[in-house]
Amino acid sequence: MRYDELSIQTHREAPANARSAGQSWLVRAGYVSHSGQLLPLGERALARIRAYLKTPADFQQSGLLTLTGAHETYYPTLVGSHDLLHCPECGTAARAETAQAKKAASAAETSAPPEKVLTPDCPTIESLATFLGISTTKTAKALMFVSIGSPKSPDFGQTVDSRETFDSEFIFVVIRGDMAMSEAKLEALVGKFRLATEDEIRAVGAVPGYASPIGVRNATIIVDELIPQSANLVAGANQAGYHLLNTNYGRDYSAEIVADLTQANPGEPCIACAAPLQATRGWVLVSQAGFDCEKILFALAEAHNDEKGFTFPAPVAPFDIYLMQVPGKTLDTLPVAEELYQKLQAAGFSVLFDDRNDRAGVKFNDADLLGCPIRITVGERGLQNGMVEVKGRRASETQQVVIEEIVEAIRYKLTSG
């Protein structure tokens, strides 16, 4: 393809709104516009990416270090759109809102009888723990919602009853008081939901600020997996100003669903190997919906650049070769360049032919900027000796190659890396 056919417009200055070096080079090299819209060269790059990447394993060959989760593959970058948790030891990774961690169960103890106690002005877990002089790990937190959609596919190792939908049901969630609920994990169980109103809470027999699942009616009770392992928790008495000491799952109440409902945090043990989880940000490159090739292009841009522009590996570069014709003073270089262009294409190479009537310096800069793995320069000095100049994008030296041997030389360079 000829340079002008792609309407490539390069820029010497970095855009002011670029969040990273990779995004800056995408704009400067004419892959995307200043507003982030794909341009013809970017579309060309996407086509090459789609043709090459078939499985997540191909990322390694394209030079992308990725994190692999159960259902998604991520590229870690501080400018990514998602918070991630990953284990540097075993490689487990997930979005922060769905990540799992090993949970430490409370020390075993004998179930004690429930006891109602006066707890004035204690509508929160923190105020309750302070008033009673206990740890928040000894409390049960009640969270109440109304479902407004069908559940997604079961996940997180939960035990679920035979119901198929939770539309318009009152959802009563119980987690340990020191933990935070993951809305994403609950949504995977019951579908979309909203907060319950005070009237809705009272209608099931609970009291806002002092609620527990004990004695509630017409509600689907869902508890975090740690609740059955935690004895003698303090929970609401469903009476304003009162709580119950020593509530126990199984004896005092049961649930339709027991599942992992809480957020994992950095530093907590990996569920697979118990090493501390680490936080980062990243893009989702592969999900159950397939490959996100545009995000993959952005990830490649972050991974493969230097002070001059892109350094894309051959399989994912928009072209194999940047063929550059430099006008001569005494020799017309264009016919030879045209012939070489046809020859390289016939040999199966993808070629960007820069035959613009422009200065050599401009063309050299654009060649480095665009990031094709091989640059061939057809110039007067080389042609006088029957040769052209060949340079790998990441190489420091150029080579003079006999024109008759150019196809074999390029094929070797591309396959040898």
C-alpha positions in Angstrom: 0.0 0.0 0.0 1.3 3.5 -0.8 1.7 6.0 1.9 -0.8 8.5 0.5 -3.5 5.8 0.1 -3.8 5.7 3.9 -3.9 9.5 4.3 -1.4 9.2 7.1 -0.9 12.5 9.0 2.0 12.4 11.5 2.7 15.0 14.2 6.0 16.1 15.6 4.5 17.3 18.9 2.9 15.2 21.6 -0.8 15.8 22.2 -1.5 17.6 25.4 -4.3 15.3 26.5 -2.3 12.0 26.2 -2.3 10.0 29.4 0.7 7.9 28.5 3.6 7.5 26.1 1.8 4.8 24.2 -1.3 6.9 23.7 0.8 9.9 22.7 2.6 7.9 20.0 -0.7 6.6 18.6 -1.8 10.1 17.9 1.6 11.3 16.7 2.0 8.3 14.3 -1.5 8.8 12.9 -3.1 5.7 14.2 -5.8 7.6 16.2 -7.1 11.1 16.1 -6.6 13.6 19.0 -10.1 12.7 20.2 -9.1 9.0 20.2 -11.0 7.9 17.1 -9.3 5.2 14.9 -7.8 6.5 11.7 -7.1 4.4 8.6 -3.6 3.3 9.8 -5.2 2.3 13.1 -7.8 0.3 11.3 -5.1 -1.4 9.3 -3.3 -2.3 12.6 -6.5 -3.7 14.0 -6.9 -5.9 10.9 -3.4 -7.3 11.4 -4.0 -7.9 15.1 -7.3 -9.8 14.4 -5.6 -11.9 11.8 -2.8 -12.9 14.2 -4.2 -13.2 17.7 -6.3 -16.4 18.0 -5.7 -17.4 21.7 -4.5 -15.5 24.8 -1.3 -17.5 24.4 -0.4 -15.5 21.4 0.1 -12.4 23.5 3.5 -13.7 24.6 4.6 -13.9 21.0 3.5 -10.3 20.5 5.5 -9.1 23.4 2.6 -8.4 25.8 3.0 -9.5 29.4 -0.6 -10.1 30.5 -2.4 -11.2 33.6 -4.8 -14.1 33.1 -8.0 -14.6 35.1 -10.7 -17.3 35.1 -12.7 -15.6 32.4 -10.6 -12.6 31.3 -7.1 -11.6 30.2 -5.7 -8.2 31.3 -2.9 -5.9 30.3 -1.6 -4.2 33.5 -1.0 -0.4 33.1 -1.6 2.5 35.4 -3.7 4.2 32.7 -6.0 1.1 32.5 -9.8 1.4 33.0 -10.2 -1.3 35.7 -8.8 -1.9 39.2 -7.3 -5.3 39.3 -6.0 -7.7 42.0 -3.4 -10.2 41.1 -1.0 -12.7 42.7 2.6 -12.3 41.6 3.4 -15.9 42.8 0.8 -18.0 40.9 -0.5 -15.5 38.4 -4.1 -15.5 39.5 -5.8 -12.2 38.5 -9.3 -10.7 38.5 -11.1 -7.4 38.6 -11.0 -6.0 42.1 -14.7 -6.1 42.4 -14.9 -9.9 41.7 -11.5 -11.0 43.0 -11.4 -13.7 45.7 -9.1 -14.0 48.7 -8.6 -16.6 51.4 -10.7 -15.6 54.4 -9.6 -16.3 58.0 -12.4 -17.9 60.0 -12.9 -16.9 63.6 -11.5 -19.1 66.3 -13.7 -22.0 67.1 -16.0 -21.5 70.1 -19.0 -23.0 71.7 -22.3 -21.4 70.7 -23.7 -19.2 73.5 -27.4 -18.4 74.0 -28.7 -15.2 72.4 -29.1 -12.2 74.6 -30.8 -9.0 73.8 -28.9 -5.9 75.0 -29.7 -2.2 74.9 -27.4 -0.4 72.4 -28.7 3.2 72.1 -27.4 5.3 69.2 -25.5 2.4 67.6 -26.9 2.2 64.0 -23.5 1.4 62.5 -21.1 -1.4 62.9 -18.4 1.0 64.1 -20.5 2.6 66.8 -21.8 -0.8 67.9 -18.3 -2.3 68.3 -17.1 0.8 70.2 -20.1 0.7 72.5 -19.7 -3.0 73.3 -15.9 -2.9 73.4 -15.6 -5.6 70.8 -13.9 -6.1 67.5 -15.9 -5.6 64.3 -15.0 -9.2 63.4 -17.5 -10.2 66.1 -20.4 -8.5 64.4 -22.8 -9.3 61.6 -23.6 -6.6 59.1 -27.0 -6.5 57.5 -27.5 -5.0 54.0 -30.9 -4.9 52.4 -31.9 -4.6 48.7 -34.7 -5.2 46.3 -33.8 -7.2 43.1 -34.8 -5.8 39.8 -33.4 -8.3 37.4 -32.6 -12.0 36.8 -29.3 -13.3 38.1 -26.2 -13.8 36.0 -24.5 -17.1 35.7 -23.6 -18.7 39.1 -20.1 -18.0 40.2 -17.8 -17.6 43.2 -18.5 -21.1 44.5 -21.9 -20.4 46.0 -24.6 -22.8 47.0 -27.9 -21.8 45.4 -31.4 -23.1 45.8 -33.6 -24.0 42.8 -35.1 -20.6 42.1 -34.5 -19.3 38.6 -35.1 -15.6 39.1 -35.1 -13.0 41.9 -37.2 -10.3 40.2 -38.7 -7.8 42.7 -37.6 -9.9 45.7 -36.4 -8.5 49.0 -32.8 -9.5 49.4 -31.4 -9.6 52.9 -27.5 -9.9 52.9 -25.4 -10.7 55.9 -21.6 -10.3 56.0 -19.1 -10.1 58.8 -18.9 -6.6 60.2 -15.3 -6.0 59.3 -15.8 -6.6 55.6 -17.3 -4.8 52.6 -19.8 -6.3 50.3 -19.0 -6.6 46.6 -21.9 -5.3 44.5 -20.6 -7.2 41.5 -20.7 -10.5 43.3 -24.2 -9.9 44.6 -25.3 -8.9 41.1 -23.9 -12.1 39.7 -26.3 -13.9 42.0 -29.5 -11.9 41.9 -29.1 -9.6 38.9 -29.6 -5.9 39.1 -30.7 -4.5 42.5 -31.4 -1.3 44.4 -31.3 -0.3 48.0 -34.4 -1.2 50.0 -36.5 1.7 51.3 -37.2 2.1 55.0 -40.9 1.1 54.4 -39.7 -2.0 52.5 -37.4 -3.0 55.3 -40.1 -2.6 57.9 -42.5 -4.6 55.7 -40.3 -7.8 56.1 -40.1 -7.4 59.8 -36.7 -5.7 60.1 -35.7 -2.3 61.6 -33.3 0.0 59.8 -30.1 0.4 61.7 -30.9 -2.6 64.0 -31.7 -5.3 61.4 -30.9 -9.0 61.3 -32.3 -11.9 59.3 -33.8 -13.4 62.5 -37.5 -13.5 62.2 -37.8 -11.7 58.9 -40.4 -12.8 56.4 -40.9 -12.7 52.6 -37.2 -12.2 52.1 -34.4 -14.1 50.3 -31.5 -14.4 52.8 -28.0 -14.5 51.3 -25.0 -14.8 53.6 -21.3 -14.6 53.0 -19.4 -17.9 53.2 -17.7 -16.8 56.4 -20.9 -16.3 58.3 -21.5 -20.1 58.9 -17.9 -20.3 60.2 -18.3 -17.4 62.7 -19.8 -18.1 66.0 -21.6 -15.8 68.5 -21.8 -12.7 66.3 -23.6 -9.5 67.5 -26.5 -8.7 65.2 -29.5 -6.4 65.1 -32.5 -7.4 67.3 -35.0 -5.9 64.8 -35.9 -3.5 67.5 -34.7 0.1 67.6 -31.9 0.6 70.1 -31.3 -3.1 70.7 -28.9 -5.8 69.4 -28.6 -9.5 70.0 -25.4 -11.0 71.4 -24.3 -14.5 70.3 -26.3 -15.0 67.1 -25.3 -18.1 65.1 -26.0 -19.2 61.6 -28.0 -22.5 61.4 -29.4 -22.2 64.9 -31.0 -18.7 64.7 -31.5 -18.4 61.0 -30.6 -20.0 57.7 -30.1 -18.7 54.1 -31.2 -19.6 50.6 -27.6 -18.8 49.3 -24.2 -19.1 50.9 -21.6 -17.5 48.7 -18.5 -15.3 48.6 -20.0 -11.8 48.8 -17.1 -9.6 50.1 -14.5 -7.5 48.5 -10.9 -8.8 48.4 -8.2 -6.3 49.3 -4.5 -5.9 48.5 -2.3 -7.8 50.9 -4.9 -10.5 51.6 -3.9 -14.1 50.8 -4.5 -15.4 47.3 -7.2 -18.0 47.2 -5.0 -20.3 45.1 -1.7 -20.1 46.8 -2.1 -17.8 49.8 0.6 -15.3 48.6 -0.3 -11.6 49.2 -2.5 -10.1 46.5 -1.3 -6.9 44.8 -3.3 -4.1 43.3 -2.8 -2.6 39.8 -4.9 -1.1 37.0 -5.4 -2.5 33.6 -7.4 -3.1 30.4 -9.5 -6.1 29.6 -8.0 -7.6 26.4 -10.0 -10.8 26.3 -13.4 -11.6 27.9 -16.1 -14.1 27.3 -17.3 -11.8 24.5 -14.0 -12.2 22.7 -10.9 -10.2 21.9 -11.0 -6.4 22.3 -8.6 -5.6 19.5 -8.8 -1.8 20.0 -7.6 -2.3 23.6 -5.0 -4.7 22.4 -3.7 -2.0 20.0 -3.4 0.4 22.9 -1.7 -2.2 25.0 0.8 -2.9 22.2 1.4 0.8 22.0 2.3 1.0 25.7 4.6 -2.0 25.5 6.4 -1.3 22.3 7.8 2.3 22.0 11.0 4.2 22.4 12.1 7.8 22.1 11.5 7.8 18.3 8.1 6.0 18.1 6.8 2.5 17.9 8.8 -0.7 17.9 6.1 -3.2 17.0 6.9 -6.9 16.6 6.4 -8.2 13.1 3.2 -10.2 13.7 1.2 -7.2 15.0 2.8 -4.3 13.1 0.5 -2.7 10.4 3.1 -3.6 7.8 6.1 -5.9 7.6 8.2 -3.3 5.6 8.4 0.4 5.3 9.8 0.9 1.8 11.3 4.3 1.4 12.4 5.9 -1.8 14.9 8.8 -1.6 15.2 10.9 -4.8 18.7 11.0 -6.3 20.6 13.9 -7.9 22.0 12.0 -10.9 20.0 8.8 -10.7 16.2 8.3 -10.9 15.5 6.0 -7.9 11.7 5.8 -8.3 11.6 3.0 -11.0 13.8 0.7 -9.0 11.7 1.4 -5.9 8.5 0.7 -7.8 9.9 -2.6 -9.1 11.1 -3.6 -5.6 7.6 -2.7 -4.2 6.0 -5.1 -6.6 8.6 -7.8 -6.0 8.2 -7.7 -2.2 4.4 -7.8 -2.4 4.6 -10.7 -4.8 6.7 -12.5 -2.2 4.0 -12.2 0.3 5.2 -9.3 2.4 3.0 -6.4 3.6 4.6 -3.2 2.4 4.0 0.5 3.1 5.6 2.3 0.1 6.7 5.9 1.0 7.1 7.4 -2.5 6.3 10.9 -1.4 8.2 13.8 -2.9 9.6 14.8 0.5 12.9 15.2 2.2 14.7 12.1 3.3 14.8 13.3 7.0 11.0 13.5 7.1 10.7 10.0 5.7 13.3 8.6 8.2 11.4 10.2 11.1 8.1 8.8 9.9 9.5 5.4 9.4 10.7 5.3 13.0 7.4 6.8 14.2 5.1 4.3 12.6 7.1 1.3 13.9 7.2 -1.2 11.0 9.8 -3.9 11.9 11.9 -3.5 8.7 12.9 -0.3 6.8 14.2 -0.5 3.3 15.7 2.6 1.8 16.2 2.9 -1.9 18.7 5.6 -2.5 21.2 6.8 -5.1 24.3 5.8 -3.3 23.2 2.2 -2.7 21.8 1.7 -6.2 25.1 2.7 -7.7 26.4 -0.5 -6.2 23.2 -2.6 -6.9 22.2 -2.5 -3.3 19.5 -1.1 -0.9 19.8 -0.2 2.7 18.0 -2.4 5.2 17.5 -1.6 8.9 15.5 -3.3 11.6 13.4 -0.9 13.7 15.1 -1.9 16.9 18.6 -2.4 15.3 21.4 0.1 15.8 23.1 -0.6 12.5 22.0 -0.6 8.8 23.0 -3.2 6.2 23.6 -3.0 2.5 21.8 -5.8 0.7 22.1 -6.8 -2.9 18.7 -6.1 -4.6 18.6 -9.7 -6.0 18.9 -11.1 -2.5 16.4 -8.8 -0.8 13.5 -11.2 -0.5 15.6 -13.9 1.2 17.2 -11.3 3.5 13.9 -9.8 4.6 12.3 -13.2 5.2 15.3 -14.2 7.4 15.0 -10.9 9.4 11.3 -11.3 10.0 11.5 -14.9 11.0 14.6 -14.5 13.2 13.2 -11.5 15.1 
